[in-house]
Amino acid sequence: MTKILIVDDERACRESLRLLLSLENFDVETAADGREALQIGSSFTPDVLIVDWLLGERRDGLKLAEAIRQLNPNVEAIVVSGYLSDDLEAEIERLPSTQYLAKPFRPEELMAAVGRAAERSGGDSV
């Protein structure tokens, strides 16, 4: 079963994603910030990380993805944000195993991104 870690400082977003992915039989954990994500990530070992780019007014979703990769080099990241810029797009493109998903997104778009990430990480796809 593919393990997914969702990191978003907005509880409603976190819980909506958790519910949707749990209904698709993924093993899902959530975290509200980077510190909590690193604690969970050290024991949960996610196959896929879904992380908001802006966590509490700080642009650290990409840095968190890199830190999680220190714990698990095979993790695939999906960075979500409503604020795509040329700089962010360039930064995402330079990172290995990282996709971008623009907010707001439809459930089908999320499931497609998770399916690609799960397949590349060696987990079960949708």
C-alpha positions in Angstrom: 0.0 0.0 0.0 1.3 3.4 -1.0 2.1 5.7 2.0 1.3 9.4 1.6 2.3 12.2 3.9 0.3 15.4 3.5 1.7 18.7 4.8 -0.4 21.8 4.8 -0.9 24.4 7.5 -4.6 24.7 6.6 -6.5 22.1 8.5 -9.4 22.0 6.1 -7.1 21.3 3.1 -5.1 18.6 5.1 -8.3 16.8 6.1 -10.0 17.0 2.7 -6.9 15.5 1.1 -6.6 12.9 3.8 -10.2 11.8 3.4 -10.1 11.7 -0.4 -6.9 9.6 -0.5 -8.0 7.3 2.4 -11.1 6.5 0.4 -8.8 5.4 -2.4 -7.1 3.0 0.0 -3.8 4.9 0.5 -2.1 4.8 3.9 -2.2 8.6 4.8 -0.6 10.7 7.5 -0.9 14.4 7.9 1.2 17.2 9.4 0.6 20.9 9.9 4.2 22.1 9.6 7.7 21.0 8.7 8.7 20.0 12.2 5.7 17.7 12.6 6.3 16.3 9.0 9.9 15.4 9.8 8.9 13.6 13.0 6.2 11.6 11.1 8.4 11.1 8.1 11.2 9.5 10.1 9.0 6.6 11.2 6.2 6.5 8.6 8.5 6.6 5.6 6.2 8.0 2.9 6.3 7.0 -0.8 4.6 10.3 -1.7 4.8 13.7 -0.1 2.1 16.2 -0.8 3.3 19.6 0.5 2.0 23.1 0.3 4.6 25.5 -0.9 3.6 28.2 1.6 3.5 26.8 5.1 2.5 29.5 7.6 3.7 32.5 5.5 7.0 30.8 4.8 8.0 29.4 1.5 9.5 26.2 2.8 7.5 23.4 1.1 10.4 22.7 -1.3 13.0 22.7 1.5 10.8 20.3 3.5 10.7 18.0 0.4 14.5 18.0 0.3 14.6 17.3 4.1 12.2 14.4 3.8 14.4 13.0 0.9 17.3 12.9 3.4 15.2 10.4 5.4 13.8 8.6 2.3 15.6 9.3 -1.0 12.9 7.5 -3.0 10.0 9.8 -1.9 8.1 11.5 -4.7 6.9 15.1 -4.0 3.9 16.9 -5.2 4.1 20.6 -4.4 0.7 22.4 -4.3 0.3 26.1 -4.5 -2.0 28.8 -5.8 1.0 31.1 -6.4 3.0 29.7 -9.3 5.7 32.0 -10.4 8.6 31.6 -12.9 11.0 31.3 -10.0 8.9 28.6 -8.3 8.5 26.7 -11.5 12.2 26.8 -12.2 13.0 25.6 -8.7 10.5 22.7 -9.0 12.0 21.7 -12.4 15.5 21.5 -10.9 14.4 19.2 -8.1 14.3 15.5 -8.9 11.0 13.6 -8.5 8.9 16.7 -7.9 5.5 17.6 -9.5 3.5 20.8 -9.2 -0.2 20.9 -8.7 -2.0 24.3 -8.9 -4.7 25.1 -6.4 -7.5 24.8 -6.7 -7.4 21.4 -8.3 -10.0 18.7 -9.1 -9.9 15.3 -7.4 -9.0 13.7 -10.8 -6.0 15.9 -11.1 -4.8 15.0 -7.6 -5.3 11.3 -8.2 -3.4 11.5 -11.5 -0.5 13.2 -9.8 -0.5 10.7 -7.0 -0.7 7.8 -9.4 2.3 9.0 -11.3 4.2 9.6 -8.1 3.3 6.3 -6.6 4.3 4.5 -9.7 7.7 6.2 -9.8 8.3 5.6 -6.1 7.6 1.9 -6.4 4.3 2.2 -4.5 0.9 1.1 -5.7 -0.7 3.4 -8.2 -4.4 4.3 -8.2 
